[in-house]
Amino acid sequence: MPSNIVLVTGVGGDLGGKLLARLGNNPGFERVIGVDTTPPQKSVLQRMGHAEYVRADIRNPLIAKVISTAKVDTVVHASCTAHPAGPARRTAIKEVNVIGTMRLLAACQRSPLVRKLVVKSTAAVYGAGARSQAVFTEDSELIPTSASGYAKDAVEMEGYVRGLMRRRPDITTTLLRFANIISPEIDTVLSRYFALPVVPTVFGYDARIQLLHASDALAVFEQATLNDKPGVFNVGSEGVLTLSQAIRRAGRVELPMPSGVVPSVGKVLRGARVVDFSADQVRLLNFGRVVDITKLKKDFGYTPRWTTREAFDDYITGRGLRPVVDGGKLAGFAGKVLVAAATGQAAHR
C-alpha cells in the first residue's frame, strides 16, 4: 500500500530538510508534514512544494497528537544526530536522539493508522577499533566506540525500534545505517576536518574511510518512503579511500602527531569552534570503518550513483578547496596547534 500522509522529523537539519522538499514535490502524497524545533533552511522553504512545516518537539508527548490529528500513515525519523559537525550541547542532542525517539515510537505504537516507519541510524553503531571487522554486515555486533558518545545513542535508539517491531509487527519498518555523508552543501565533521589547511592525524595509522554522497542518502530515504522496504540496511558507497589519500586529494597537509597529543588538539579545535573532534572521531580516523552494501543493492534495490572517491572529489570541487601551498602559513598554523596542545597537556597535569 503506498504512503499517503507522511511525517518527517528533523527537517531543520540538512538531510531532513532536503528530504522534506523532495517529498513535498511528489504529487503522489496527499500531505507531507515536517516537524522540528527549528524551521527548515530558507532554500528548503522556497522549494518545499505542498509540504508544510509544524514547529513541534518530538521529545514532547504532544507529538502523538500531531500524528493522530493529521492521520499520518508513514513516519520518517530523520532527526537522529550521529555526530554534530561543530561543538554542540551533548545533553540536548542525547535527549533528541534517545528521549525523542522513545516519544515518537510510542506515538507510532498507539496510532492504528501508522503502517510504515523509516529510521535514520548510523554505521557508527559498529564501532571502530583494532579488533573490528574489516567489513561490517547488517548482522555484525553493535559495539559503539564509547559508553557515552553519539554512537551509543544510536544503539539505544535501534533497541527501541526493535521493541516497536515486536509490539507492532504490522508496521513496515526500515532501518538505515548510513556511512559518513559528504557533499558540498552539507556540513559534517569530515567536511570540516578535510577543509583544515593542516590536518592532524595519528602516527602509525592510515584508516580506510567509506563515504556516502548526500544525493544517494536522499534517494535511499525517498525510495524507502515510496516503497515497502522492511529490514536493516547498510547505506554506503562502493570503494574506500585511505585517510592519507583523502588528505592529499583535498590538497591539505597532513600533520602526524603522537596519540597522546591528539585529545589536546581536539580540545583546541572544539574551543575554537572549528570542528567537534571527539574521541569517537579519533578512533574512526585511526581504525576506519567499512560496511558491506550487498543487501542494499540486492534486497533494497538501490545501487549508489557515487563511489567514495567520486563523492569526495565532488565535495572538494563544490567547496572550492585549493591546494595549500604557502609554507609560512602552514608552519605557523602547525606551530600554534602543537603549542596549544602542549599547553593543554601541561595544564592537565
C-alpha positions, -999 to +999 in steps of 0.1 A: +000+000+000+015+034-010+022+061+016-004+088+017+002+112+046+039+114+056+055+130+087+093+138+086+112+146+117+145+166+118+136+190+089+157+218+105+188+198+096+204+194+062+193+159+053+158+161+068+151+195+052+162+183+017+141+152+022+110+173+031+115+194-001+118+163-022+087+146-008+068+179-009+072+180-047+059+145-051+022+146-062+017+111-050+014+122-014-018+137-001+001+155+026+037+159+038+044+173+072+078+183+085+084+187+123+113+202+142+120+228+169+138+249+142+124+257+108+139+243+076+166+264+058+154+292+035+164+273+005+141+244+016+112+267+024+114+282-011+111+248-028+092+225-005+061+223-028+029+213-010+048+202+021+042+220+054+063+228+085+050+223+120+070+235+149+070+206+173+094+188+196+094+150+194+106+149+230+071+162+239+043+137+242+022+161+221+039+146+190+013+118+194-015+144+189+002+157+157+004+121+143-032+112+152-048+145+142-031+145+108-039+108+103-003+101+095+004+067+080+041+070+073+067+083+097+103+091+085+125+097+115+155+117+102+164+138+133+189+114+149+223+130+151+252+106+146+277+134+154+274+172+152+297+190+128+308+216+154+306+220+192+271+213+205+253+207+238+257+170+244+227+168+267+203+184+243+213+161+214+211+130+235+176+139+246+165+142+209+183+110+200+170+089+228+140+105+246+127+120+213+129+086+196+111+069+226+082+095+224+079+092+186+078+054+186+053+054+215+031+077+194+035+053+164+026+023+185-006+040+197-018+051+163-036+024+144-031+044+111+007+043+112+018+014+089+053+024+079+084+037+097+117+047+082+145+054+107+179+071+101+207+054+120+244+053+116+272+028+107+289+042+139+269+016+158+295-010+147+323+010+164+359+013+153+389-004+169+419-025+164+399-058+165+370-046+144+359-065+114+374-054+080+338-051+066+307-049+087+274-066+076+240-059+090+244-089+113+276-076+129+276-070+166+269-034+177+298-021+197+299+017+199+333+032+204+324+048+238+298+043+265+286+079+263+290+091+227+265+097+199+270+062+185+258+048+219+226+069+214+221+052+181+225+018+196+198+027+222+176+041+196+178+009+175+168-011+206+136+010+208+129+004+171+133-034+176+109-032+205+083-014+184+087-041+157+079-068+182+048-049+195+036-038+161+047-063+135+021-048+111+043-017+108+067-019+079+100-008+094+131+002+075+163+010+095+191+027+075+226+027+088+244+055+069+281+057+064+297+092+068+277+115+045+296+141+025+287+167-002+295+203-009+263+216+007+261+195+039+281+205+070+296+174+087+325+166+109+345+152+080+337+181+057+352+204+083+381+181+091+393+178+055+389+216+050+415+223+077+447+236+060+468+213+082+450+181+090+461+164+123+465+126+122+480+100+145+514+085+139+512+049+126+476+049+114+461+053+079+424+043+082+401+032+054+373+058+050+340+050+033+318+079+024+282+084+011+272+112-012+242+132+002+222+127-031+225+089-026+214+092+010+183+113-001+175+088-028+175+059-004+153+078+021+129+086-007+128+051-020+121+037+015+092+062+019+077+054-015+080+016-013+079-010+014+115-020+021+114-038+055+147-046+072+181-032+083+203-018+056+239-005+055+240+025+032+274+035+019+292+039-014+314+015-033+351+017-026+372+034+001+399+060+005+427+058+030+430+088+052+463+099+037+448+096+002+419+118+011+441+144+027+463+146-005+432+147-028+419+177-008+452+195-012+457+196+026+489+189+045+490+160+069+503+166+104+511+133+121+514+135+159+517+112+189+484+097+200+488+113+234+487+148+219+456+143+198+430+147+226+445+181+234+444+191+198+408+181+197+400+204+226+418+232+208+397+227+177+365+224+197+373+255+217+379+275+185+345+262+173+362+247+142+352+210+144+340+187+171+370+164+171+358+139+197+372+106+209+348+087+187+361+106+157+397+100+166+390+062+167+373+064+133+403+082+119+427+057+135+410+024+126+384+033+099+351+017+092+337+000+061+302-015+057+290-041+032+262-028+009+253-061-008+219-061+010+213-025-001+218-034-037+201-068-038+172-066-013+166-029-011+172-024-049+194+006-048+230+010-062+247+042-051+255+065-081+286+079-065+316+059-053+335+070-022+362+086-044+337+104-066+317+117-036+349+130-020+360+147-053+326+163-056+330+177-021+364+191-030+352+207-062+319+220-047+337+235-017+363+251-039+392+237-019+425+248-033+458+231-025+476+247+004+509+259-008+520+288+015+547+271+036+550+300+060+513+300+069+514+262+072+543+263+096+526+290+116+493+271+119+510+238+128+531+256+154+501+271+170+482+238+171+512+220+187+519+248+212+482+249+223+482+211+226+513+210+247+500+238+269+468+219+273+487+188+284+508+207+308+477+223+324+460+189+326+490+175+346 
